[in-house]
């Protein structure tokens, strides 16, 4: 199931798909596959497509375009059952396309025929439609079809992780080679349907400290006086990590991301604490979750997983 939009004009004129492709090139994240523009953001995990049909349907019964308007052959596709940030990232780009090429939008998901044709297109109105119908699709799969409740993450954490991912390159430029900027990854404990944010902290490495639930600690420890060091990875809750490093954490001002930092001096000071702490869980207690592998709406559906 997917959220689909179609693009039309009041006047009949050919669509210059090559011009649309040039527009997409300036956004950097599109790849052309013949008559498709595939958007994929490796930082956030968001993907969707614009497709082009050089010979759109002429029969009104087969066309999504209302009478009196002309089909451009362009359409937009975004899968349902995705985190909300898929819509947050996609809809401003749809609005940009519409503005650039002076298009109208047909939204087949609208609740009435009168609402299907959108003359004044805004990212916000499209987002609201997407969020509404994405929720409906998720609820349908979770309840009506009897599926096990999907992996879930609170909306605030999901949007935080998305905003952090978007900001990461800028943070890396700001921090340079002095401060490591970790990824905020998506994880779940084995056997749970709750997804949580996590980042990796390597002992001794100056690092930004984003908001998360879990911290994966990487440290080298000497096992015996006759043996070399062995790298081990374990997990602390974010609360335990901040309690451990609290007096060394410094504020790092960056919008609303709530970032802290262990600078070079602090990272050296905290190393002995990292070396001696006891992990809450082993690394293999957790597994990664893909950016499209969960939902972030509240579901009152009993799950077979706890």
N, C-alpha and C positions, 0 to 999 in steps of 0.2 A: 504494500500500500504506500501511496506517495501523495504529496501535496503538489499539485500541478497548476501552473498559470500559463495563459496563452496571451499573445500580444497582437494587437490590431491597430488599424488606422481608419480615419473617416474617408480618406481619399485612397483610391487604388493606385499604388505605385510599387515597383519592384523593390524587394529587400536586398540590400547590398551586404551579404553575409561577410564578405571580406572586410568591410568597414567595421562590422561588429567584432571581428577577430582582432583587428588593429586596436580597437577600444579595449578588448580583454588583455592584450599584451601589456598595456600600460599598467594593469593591475597586478602583473607578475605571477599570479598564482593559478592562471588558467593554462590548460594544455589542449591544443586542438586535436580532435580525432575525427577527421573528415568533416562531417556536418554536426559535430558536437563540440562544445566548449566545456571541458571538465575542470571544475574548480576543486583544488585540494590544498589545504593549509596544513603543512606538516607540523607547525607549531601548536595549533589548536586542535587539530584532528577533524576539522569541519570539511565537508565535501558536498557538492551538488552539481547540477549541470544545466546548461542552456543547449537546446537542440534546435536544429533548423531543418525544415522540410521544404525543399525547393518547389514542390508541387502539392500545396495544401489542399484539403478536400474542397470541392466546389459544391457538392450537394449539401444544402442547409441541414438536412437530417443527420449528416455525418460530421458536420463541423461544430466546433465549440464556439465559433464566432457568431454573434447575433446579426440578424438581418440589417443591412444598411451599412455594415462595417466590413473592412477588408483584412483578410488574414495575412499576416507577415510571414507565416511559416515558423516563427520563433516560439519556443515554449521553454518553460522552466520546470525543473523537477527536483524535489527535495524529499527524501524518504521520511516516513513517519517513524514513531517509536525511537526517537532520538532525544538527547538532552536539549533543553531549551536554547542553549547557546548556538545550536545550528541555525535556528531562525534569527537570532540576534545578529549573527555574522552575515547571513545570506541576504536578508531583506533590504538593507541599505544598498547592496550591490544591485538588486533588482530595481530599486528606485533610481539609481544612477544610470542604468541602462535605459529606462523609460524616459528619463529627462534628456539624455544624450540624443536619442533618436525620435523623440516626440511621439511616444506610443501610448496607447491605452492598454489596460489589463483586463482580461477576462478570468474571473476566479470561479471555477466550477464548484468549489467547496462552499460557496455562499449559500445562505439559508433560503434565499428566494431568487427567482429569475431577475427581479428588478435590481438586486444587489450584485449580480454577477459582473456587469460591466462597470469598471472603475475608470472614470475620466481623470480625476485628480488623484494621482497615485502617491501614497506616502509609505515609507518604510514602517512606520508605527502601525498603520491600519493593516498592512499585510502581515506584520508580526503578530498582531492580535488574532488574526484569522488562523495563522499557522499554529500559534500556541493552543488555541481552542480546539482545532481539529487534530493536532498531535495528541492532546489529552484524550480526546474521544477515541482515537485509535489505540492508545495504550490501555485505556479502560476496557475497550472491546476485547483486546487480546487477553487481558488479565482476568476478566470476569466471564464475558459471554462465551468465549471459546475454551474456558476452563484451563488456561495455561497456568503454570507456576508463576507466581509474582516475579517480575523481572528484577534484575539488580537495580538498587535504588541509591540515590545520593541526595542529601538536602539541596534545595535550589541555591541557597546562599553559598554553599561550598562549591557547587558546580560553576556558578558564575564567577566566583573568586578565582578558581583554577583557570578559567577561560581568560579573564582579564590579566592574570599573571602571565599566562602563555603569550598573550599579545604583547605584553610589556617586556618580555625577557630579552629580546635583542637590544632594546634601548638600555636596559639595565647592564647588559654585558659591555656595551660601549662606555657607559659611565664608570663601571668598575675596572675596566681594562684588565691587565694581567694580575692585579693585586688581590682582587676579591673574586672567588668563584661564585657563579650564579647557577644554582641547581635547578633542575626541572622539578615541577610539582607533578608527581605521577599519581595515577589512580590505582588503588589496591583494594583488596578485600581479604579478610581472614578466611581461610579455607572452611567451607561449610556455612558461610554467612552470605546473605544477599545484600548487605550494606557495603556500599563503596565509600572509600575515604581517601582524602589527599595525603600524600607522603612525599618526603624528599630524602635524599642521601646526604649524610654528612661524613666526610672523611677526616679522621683524626689528624690534627695539625694543619689542616688546610683552611686559610681564611675564607669565610663564606657568608653570603647572605642567608638569612633565616626567615623563610616565608611562613605564613600561617598554614598549619597542617594538623592532622590528627596523629600521624606517625612519623618517626624519624628512623631511617635505616643507617646504622652506625657501621662504618668500615674502619677497622683498626688492625694494626700489625702487633702481634704479641709474641714474646719469646716463651716457648713452651717449657724448655729445660735449659740448663746452663750449657749443655753440650750441643744443643740444636739451634738452628736458625729461627728466624721469625716466621710466623704463620698468619696469613690474613684471615680474619674472621668477620662475619657480618651478623649483626643482631638488631633487634628492634626495641626502641623506647617509645612511649607515648610522647606527644609533644609537650605535655605538662611535665613529665619527668625530665625531658631534655632541657626545658627552660628552667626548671628547678636546679638542675645540675650546673647549667652555664649562666644562670641569671645575672650574677654580679659582673660578668664579662660581656654580656650582650649590650650593644649600643643601638640607639635609634638610627634608622636609615630612612630619611624622609623621601617618600615617593607616593604621591597621591593618596589613595585609600587602601593601599595594599598591606599596610601594617607591618612593614618589613623591619627586621632587626639585622644586626651584622656582628659577626665575630671577626674583628680586624686582625692583621698579622700578630700584633702583640697579644691580643686576647686568645687567639688560637693556640699560641705556644703555652700560655698560662693554663688553659683548660685541658691540655693534653693529658696530664696526669689523672684528671677526673674521668676523662673518657677511657683511659686505660684500666682504671680500677672499678668502673661501674658494672653492675650486673644487668644484663639484658632482661627485658620483660618477656620477649618471645624470640625464638629462633627465626631466621630469615624464611625458612621453608614453611612457616605458619601462614605465609601470605602469598598471594598470587596477583599478577597485574591484571588490569581491566582496560580494554580499549576505549578510546574517547567516544565511540558510538555504542559502547556495550552496556549502557545503563540508562535509566530515566531519572528525572529530577522533579517529578510531581508527587504529591501525596497520594498514596493508594491505600484504600481500606480493603486490602485483599490479603487473606491469609496465605502465607508462603509455606512451602514444604521445607524451606531452609530457615534456620534461626540466626 
